[in-house]
Amino acid sequence: APIHTAPVTQAPAAPVQTVPTSTRTYTPDDLAKAAMQLMDKGMQAQLMQLIQSFGVASLMELSPEHYGNFATGLRGMGAQI
């Protein structure tokens, strides 16, 4: 006997919903407070290496477009920011 199958219909794909994200902005004060946490832990040498990795000699010379990446570096070293 022939086997009858119902035709398979696919439901239309739902539109992809994008979740709005916001980029956290940091101030020099935010970065300085986080850096102080690391200094209090005796991590001055590591902190200086991080600062110098951005091509500057001090936190005050860091340009605003690098604040987010610098904050990520501080967080990676254990700072709460």
Secondary structure, DSSP 8 states (H G I E B T S, - for coil): ---------------------------HHHHHHHHHHHHHTT-HHHHHHHHHHTT-SSGGG--GGGHHHHHHHHHHTT---
